[in-house]
């Protein structure tokens, strides 16, 4: 009894901080999402009304919300596999015994992760420029007509995916390098003695050993990518034709452009639920694979 | 099965470290040769060179008469059992055993039959559906052996296969390996730092130290006729006692050469007079196995042979026998005796030995002299 009291005492500072700065705001947002908190309520709290689930109801019937959700899912579905693939490829290259100066490459490839989105987005806008961009210049060399990357509703999201992958793969690369190093060298040697070719060794020995890490990395990346905001905010402002409008961007617009804080809170909560469900499903999948 | 021949095999790393300094020896078809030496002596490197996991800096490796220097590991038709077993953690025992056959494109039914055969041989039939992490250490070890057996390779390479097992299991698996070797008539090269494994398993032992081969011989000859001081000290437990001194040739009768130890003189036996004739004044090291030293019981009729007097320093009973450490002059000698109950630390004791049990080595080169 006494020991448990002391336990709570020791945990109290951390619990208070988590409570005040995490749970309280979340509960506040939940409460907010059940009201019509807007510019008028901001001016005079007496204008605040409790509307129940009306905000959610409205969102469920808004084409904007479904469009933003569709865009976000498109981004996640395209971005997560590409990110993980890029991380895996670079991790393999950097870990290869044939690679010279691996530390240099590791640092260079990790660099995009620690740059600020806004700064590099400006560089990428230039890379993606229809007439002067490096990307179109390279495509031109291959005989492909220049693409209006950020101005074409079909290509704006892929361009954002490209940028996000470049920006983020370094982080997962580091995790995968660590996982690769954890695979005992003898396993590779045993496979080579057993007669495995380079490809067979990769598919049957390396990849299965990496599987739990790959899934973990995919889950973390997906959870992050669902919160897509800064990239379209800086590069396309959600356009063209709302094609890069993400859920978080919609929330931002609702909150700080139209001051519909109630609706914005509802958007935030819906996204929270979606990420929760997706992550739970992925975790379940991961657990099934890890412990058959 | 095939013979293995090494000729002048050298492995030097960048930076000048030499792991193997010129190894030349052969392993006959169906022979079990043990590479024995302390850790870092180059024995594992040598095994990995034979497997093709390391490239020799110089020299040739032949398997079945064919030079395999430029062949990839998978084309050498050798199987290796790793110290850590290196089982594929995500595959069941059955998949682990059948992996090499699967890569070779052997049909599913043939594969299953062969796997079952090997599993039966190693008593693993009940474990086929389990993953390596669900097995005990001994079972994992058997799977590692089985993975090598399934392939029916020309040569088996075993790299300290027992060192991760506890003592009780170790002797069991050791017997198992000996049995398998006899039954399969397989060519095996077995690396260990454990002399008991080397003595019991090897038909011949290659003793290595510092990258150099010290002696290649049958286990008994390695024990009874160690080629140099290193082998003499490394093989045998407790290890051989060494007494360093200067050789004196007696001019008068009896013409027995003696070793001046400083605190006493040690007769080396008349038969050695001729073989040591040219070495007068040389510095030698005399070696005596603990079992060749005997206590002289007080009151018993004086025995022939040299005597050494000293004080008992330590008594180590191990049950069926007792090790006694005796300080004689400035050296400590260990002797192996039947269980002792009457002696106490500090007691004065006298030791004797038969001079023909003495091993003599040149103190500078370490080489055996005057056999």
Interface residues (C-beta under 8 A of the other chain):
Chain A: X184 X186 X187 X189 X190 X191 X192 X193 X194 X195 X196 X200 X204 X205 X208 X209 X211 X292
Chain B: X51 X52 X53 X72 X73 X74 X78 X79 X80 X82 X84 X86 X88 X89 X90 X91 X99 X100 X103 X104 X131 X147 X151
